[in-house]
Amino acid sequence: MLTSLQVNPVQAASDEQPPSLFLDGHPLVFPVQTVIENGVSFVPMRPIFEAQGAKVVWDETAHTVHALKDNTFISYRIGDDYAVRNDEKLTVPVPGKIIGGSTMVPLRFISETLGNIVQWHDYSRSITISSAQTYETEVEYGVNLRTAPNSTEQSNVIRMLAKGERVHVIREIDANWLEVQSADRTIGFMSAKPKYSDYSSSALAMKQADEIIAFGSKYLGTDYEFGAATNQTQSFDCSSFVKHVFNSVLSLDLPRTSYDQAKEGKEVKLEDLRKGDLMFFTARGLPIGHVGIYAGDGKILHTYSDTLGVHFAEFEGQWRTRFVTARRLF
């Protein structure tokens, strides 16, 4: 049986702001605000049907809405405790009503009757509606599906997504988290780090690149030490710095030396450099003996100098002359 969208009644009554709505990852804005009464979310009748692809006919005399989407026909009279989908009679747990002069209907009932999935998110007071029927992203390493985009105690683990499972990515929350729908029609959040799935997008790559540079910048001025130990952050050499940054931000476990790091990822041409790419250079008579992170705008974030430690440098002069190759890891 379809149920209405339930939230904490006390919270709903005390919060003045209506919840944010997302349909397939995109913000959903209605001319009339969502209203929560006794834990049920009511939304304007025509907009919620049309947003989900249904054609609507409103019978003013009978106060009845008729909606058609693909092969699904729905008929509902405002105030009734039942609706008809094709030839099936469905119980409406909380009937639609007139609120503030607008015809309002329970969001979850309408969306699920149209074949979609609805999920309330406590952490953000938001509602996700998903119409996904395909699962394009493959899990490559076991990862938790969570109730919120963080790994704190406030984010419960729904279950483990196993290697080989497929999910649909609804939206990118930030550089670290994706909202996804699993094949069992569960909506939750999983890590966006490249270790865990084959999902990628240019927008996510830029967010992650910004995280890489922001995290690496925390170490500006940190001492340079050739052969620095990798289990500390008091000093770095070029490759231990890169290894630490990429492991901390993206959970990518890179080899220890720049020569071996140059075998990771895929090669990119100099004219195609993107923030976050690794750049490799000759050094100490070696064909590859130095590595830095491309920071965008013609700058490199790296370390090699006892005087400067970790710092930004312009990609010009000796660095352009000694450049060998660039590799993209995400």
C-alpha positions as CSV (number, residue, x, y, z in Angstrom):
1,M,0.0,0.0,0.0
2,L,1.3,3.5,-0.8
3,T,1.9,5.7,2.1
4,S,2.2,9.5,2.6
5,L,5.6,11.1,3.2
6,Q,6.2,11.1,6.9
7,V,8.6,13.4,8.8
8,N,9.0,14.3,12.4
9,P,5.8,16.1,13.4
10,V,7.4,18.2,16.1
11,Q,10.2,19.3,13.8
12,A,7.7,20.0,11.0
13,A,5.6,22.1,13.2
14,S,8.5,24.1,14.6
15,D,10.4,24.8,11.4
16,E,9.1,27.7,9.4
17,Q,10.9,27.0,6.1
18,P,9.3,24.4,3.8
19,P,11.5,21.5,2.7
20,S,13.5,21.7,-0.5
21,L,12.3,19.5,-3.3
22,F,14.5,17.7,-5.9
23,L,13.2,15.8,-9.0
24,D,15.9,13.6,-10.6
25,G,18.6,15.8,-9.0
26,H,17.2,19.1,-10.1
27,P,15.6,21.6,-7.7
28,L,11.8,21.6,-8.0
29,V,10.1,25.0,-7.3
30,F,6.4,25.4,-7.2
31,P,4.3,28.7,-7.3
32,V,2.9,27.5,-3.9
33,Q,5.1,26.4,-1.1
34,T,5.1,22.8,0.2
35,V,3.0,22.5,3.4
36,I,3.6,19.9,6.1
37,E,0.7,18.9,8.2
38,N,0.9,16.2,10.8
39,G,4.0,14.8,9.1
40,V,2.5,14.8,5.6
41,S,3.9,16.9,2.7
42,F,1.3,18.6,0.6
43,V,2.2,20.1,-2.8
44,P,0.1,22.0,-5.4
45,M,-1.9,19.5,-7.5
46,R,-1.2,20.4,-11.2
47,P,2.5,21.3,-10.8
48,I,3.4,18.0,-9.1
49,F,1.7,16.0,-11.8
50,E,3.2,18.0,-14.7
51,A,6.7,18.1,-13.2
52,Q,6.7,14.3,-13.4
53,G,5.6,14.2,-17.0
54,A,1.9,13.7,-16.6
55,K,-0.7,15.4,-18.7
56,V,-3.5,16.9,-16.5
57,V,-7.1,17.6,-17.0
58,W,-8.9,19.3,-14.1
59,D,-12.7,19.0,-13.7
60,E,-13.7,22.0,-11.7
61,T,-17.3,20.9,-11.2
62,A,-16.4,17.5,-9.8
63,H,-13.2,18.7,-8.1
64,T,-11.5,15.8,-9.8
65,V,-8.0,15.6,-11.5
66,H,-7.4,13.2,-14.4
67,A,-3.7,12.6,-15.2
68,L,-2.1,10.5,-17.9
69,K,1.6,9.4,-18.1
70,D,2.6,6.8,-20.6
71,N,0.2,3.9,-20.0
72,T,-0.9,5.1,-16.5
73,F,-4.2,6.9,-16.1
74,I,-5.0,8.3,-12.6
75,S,-8.3,9.8,-11.5
76,Y,-8.7,11.5,-8.1
77,R,-11.3,13.7,-6.5
78,I,-10.0,16.1,-3.9
79,G,-11.0,15.0,-0.4
80,D,-11.6,11.4,-1.3
81,D,-9.7,8.6,0.6
82,Y,-9.1,6.7,-2.6
83,A,-7.9,7.2,-6.2
84,V,-8.1,5.1,-9.3
85,R,-5.0,4.1,-11.3
86,N,-6.1,2.4,-14.5
87,D,-8.7,-0.1,-13.2
88,E,-7.1,-0.3,-9.7
89,K,-8.6,1.4,-6.7
90,L,-5.8,2.8,-4.4
91,T,-6.2,4.0,-0.8
92,V,-5.1,7.6,-0.2
93,P,-3.9,7.6,3.4
94,V,-4.3,11.3,3.7
95,P,-6.7,13.0,1.3
96,G,-5.9,16.0,-0.8
97,K,-7.4,19.3,0.4
98,I,-7.7,23.0,-0.3
99,I,-5.0,24.9,1.7
100,G,-4.8,28.7,1.5
101,G,-7.0,28.7,-1.6
102,S,-4.7,26.1,-3.5
103,T,-5.6,22.5,-4.4
104,M,-2.9,20.5,-2.5
105,V,-2.2,16.7,-2.7
106,P,0.1,14.4,-0.7
107,L,3.5,14.4,-2.5
108,R,4.5,10.8,-1.8
109,F,1.2,9.3,-2.9
110,I,1.1,11.1,-6.2
111,S,4.8,10.5,-7.0
112,E,4.7,6.8,-6.1
113,T,1.4,6.3,-8.0
114,L,3.3,7.6,-11.1
115,G,6.0,5.0,-10.5
116,N,8.6,7.1,-8.9
117,I,10.5,6.9,-5.6
118,V,10.4,9.4,-2.8
119,Q,12.9,9.9,0.0
120,W,12.8,12.4,2.9
121,H,16.3,13.5,4.1
122,D,16.3,14.6,7.7
123,Y,19.8,16.1,7.6
124,S,18.7,18.8,5.1
125,R,14.9,18.9,5.4
126,S,14.7,18.0,1.7
127,I,12.8,15.6,-0.4
128,T,14.1,13.6,-3.4
129,I,11.9,12.2,-6.1
130,S,13.5,9.8,-8.6
131,S,12.1,8.4,-11.8
132,A,15.3,6.5,-12.7
133,Q,14.8,3.1,-14.3
134,T,18.4,2.5,-15.4
135,Y,21.6,2.0,-13.3
136,E,24.6,3.3,-15.2
137,T,27.2,3.3,-12.5
138,E,29.1,0.2,-11.3
139,V,30.4,-0.1,-7.8
140,E,34.1,-1.1,-8.0
141,Y,34.9,-1.4,-4.3
142,G,32.5,-2.1,-1.4
143,V,31.1,1.1,-0.1
144,N,28.5,2.1,2.5
145,L,25.1,3.5,1.4
146,R,24.2,6.1,4.0
147,T,21.3,8.2,5.1
148,A,23.2,11.5,4.9
149,P,26.3,12.7,2.9
150,N,28.8,12.3,5.7
151,S,30.3,9.5,7.8
152,T,29.4,10.9,11.3
153,E,27.2,9.2,13.9
154,Q,24.3,11.2,12.5
155,S,24.6,9.4,9.2
156,N,23.3,5.8,9.5
157,V,24.5,3.0,7.2
158,I,21.6,1.6,5.2
159,R,23.7,-1.3,3.9
160,M,26.9,-2.1,2.1
161,L,26.9,-1.7,-1.7
162,A,29.0,-4.6,-2.9
163,K,31.5,-4.6,-5.8
164,G,29.7,-5.2,-9.0
165,E,26.4,-3.7,-8.0
166,R,25.0,-1.0,-10.2
167,V,23.4,2.3,-9.0
168,H,22.0,5.4,-10.6
169,V,23.6,8.7,-9.6
170,I,20.8,11.2,-8.8
171,R,23.1,14.2,-8.1
172,E,26.5,15.2,-6.9
173,I,26.3,16.7,-3.4
174,D,29.9,17.9,-3.3
175,A,33.4,16.6,-4.1
176,N,33.0,13.8,-1.6
177,W,29.4,12.5,-1.9
178,L,26.8,11.3,-4.4
179,E,23.1,10.8,-3.9
180,V,22.3,7.5,-5.6
181,Q,19.5,5.0,-6.2
182,S,20.3,1.3,-5.9
183,A,18.7,-1.4,-8.0
184,D,16.5,-2.3,-5.0
185,R,15.0,1.2,-5.3
186,T,16.7,2.5,-2.2
187,I,17.9,6.1,-2.2
188,G,20.9,7.1,-0.1
189,F,24.4,8.6,-0.3
190,M,27.8,7.0,-1.2
191,S,31.3,8.2,-1.4
192,A,32.2,10.1,-4.7
193,K,35.9,9.1,-4.4
194,P,37.0,7.3,-7.6
195,K,38.1,4.3,-5.7
196,Y,34.5,3.2,-5.2
197,S,32.8,3.4,-8.6
198,D,33.3,4.1,-12.2
199,Y,31.2,7.3,-12.1
200,S,32.8,10.4,-13.5
201,S,31.7,13.9,-14.7
202,S,33.6,17.1,-15.6
203,A,31.7,18.9,-12.8
204,L,32.7,16.4,-10.2
205,A,36.3,16.3,-11.4
206,M,36.5,20.1,-11.0
207,K,35.1,19.9,-7.4
208,Q,37.6,17.2,-6.6
209,A,40.4,19.1,-8.1
210,D,39.5,22.1,-6.0
211,E,39.6,19.9,-2.9
212,I,43.0,18.6,-3.9
213,I,44.5,22.1,-4.3
214,A,42.7,23.3,-1.1
215,F,44.0,20.4,0.9
216,G,47.5,20.6,-0.5
217,S,47.6,24.4,0.2
218,K,47.3,23.6,3.9
219,Y,50.9,22.5,3.8
220,L,52.3,25.6,2.2
221,G,55.8,26.3,3.6
222,T,56.1,22.7,5.1
223,D,59.8,21.7,5.0
224,Y,61.3,19.8,2.1
225,E,63.2,16.6,2.9
226,F,64.4,14.2,0.2
227,G,63.3,10.7,1.1
228,A,60.8,12.0,3.7
229,A,58.9,9.3,5.6
230,T,55.3,8.8,4.4
231,N,53.9,8.3,7.9
232,Q,54.3,12.0,8.9
233,T,53.5,15.5,7.6
234,Q,56.3,17.5,9.2
235,S,58.3,17.3,5.9
236,F,57.8,16.1,2.3
237,D,59.6,15.4,-0.8
238,C,57.8,15.9,-4.1
239,S,56.4,12.4,-4.4
240,S,55.5,11.9,-0.7
241,F,53.6,15.2,-0.8
242,V,51.6,14.1,-3.9
243,K,51.0,10.6,-2.3
244,H,49.7,12.2,0.9
245,V,47.4,14.6,-0.8
246,F,45.8,12.1,-3.2
247,N,45.4,9.5,-0.5
248,S,43.8,12.0,2.0
249,V,41.4,13.6,-0.5
250,L,40.5,10.8,-2.9
251,S,41.7,7.6,-1.1
252,L,44.0,6.9,-4.1
253,D,47.1,5.0,-2.9
254,L,49.9,6.1,-5.2
255,P,53.3,4.6,-5.5
256,R,56.1,6.2,-3.4
257,T,58.3,7.6,-6.2
258,S,57.6,10.0,-9.0
259,Y,58.9,7.5,-11.6
260,D,56.3,5.0,-10.5
261,Q,53.5,7.6,-10.1
262,A,54.1,8.5,-13.7
263,K,52.7,5.1,-14.7
264,E,49.3,5.7,-13.0
265,G,46.2,7.1,-14.6
266,K,46.2,8.2,-18.3
267,E,48.4,10.5,-20.2
268,V,47.1,13.9,-21.1
269,K,48.6,16.4,-23.5
270,L,50.0,19.7,-22.2
271,E,47.3,21.7,-24.0
272,D,44.6,19.5,-22.3
273,L,45.9,20.0,-18.7
274,R,43.2,20.2,-16.1
275,K,43.5,21.3,-12.4
276,G,44.5,18.2,-10.4
277,D,46.5,16.5,-13.1
278,L,50.0,15.3,-12.1
279,M,53.0,16.9,-14.0
280,F,56.3,15.1,-14.2
281,F,59.8,16.5,-14.9
282,T,63.4,15.4,-15.3
283,A,65.6,15.8,-12.2
284,R,68.9,14.7,-10.8
285,G,69.8,13.2,-14.2
286,L,66.7,10.9,-14.1
287,P,64.2,10.8,-17.0
288,I,61.5,11.4,-14.4
289,G,62.6,12.6,-11.0
290,H,60.1,15.2,-9.9
291,V,56.3,15.5,-9.7
292,G,53.9,18.4,-9.0
293,I,50.1,19.0,-9.1
294,Y,48.7,21.2,-11.7
295,A,46.9,24.0,-9.8
296,G,45.3,25.7,-12.8
297,D,46.1,29.1,-14.3
298,G,49.6,28.0,-15.3
299,K,50.7,27.1,-11.7
300,I,52.2,24.0,-10.1
301,L,51.7,23.0,-6.4
302,H,54.8,21.1,-5.4
303,T,57.9,20.9,-3.2
304,Y,61.6,20.6,-4.0
305,S,63.3,23.5,-2.3
306,D,64.9,23.6,1.2
307,T,64.1,27.3,1.2
308,L,60.5,27.3,-0.1
309,G,59.2,23.9,1.0
310,V,55.7,23.3,-0.4
311,H,54.8,26.2,-2.6
312,F,53.1,27.3,-5.9
313,A,55.3,27.9,-8.9
314,E,54.7,29.2,-12.4
315,F,54.9,26.6,-15.1
316,E,57.6,28.5,-17.1
317,G,61.4,28.6,-17.4
318,Q,63.1,25.5,-16.1
319,W,59.8,23.7,-15.4
320,R,58.6,24.0,-19.0
321,T,62.0,22.9,-20.3
322,R,62.2,19.9,-18.0
323,F,58.5,18.8,-18.5
324,V,58.2,15.2,-19.6
325,T,54.5,14.1,-19.3
326,A,51.2,14.7,-17.4
327,R,48.9,12.1,-16.0
328,R,45.2,12.2,-15.1
329,L,44.0,10.1,-12.1
330,F,40.4,11.2,-11.8
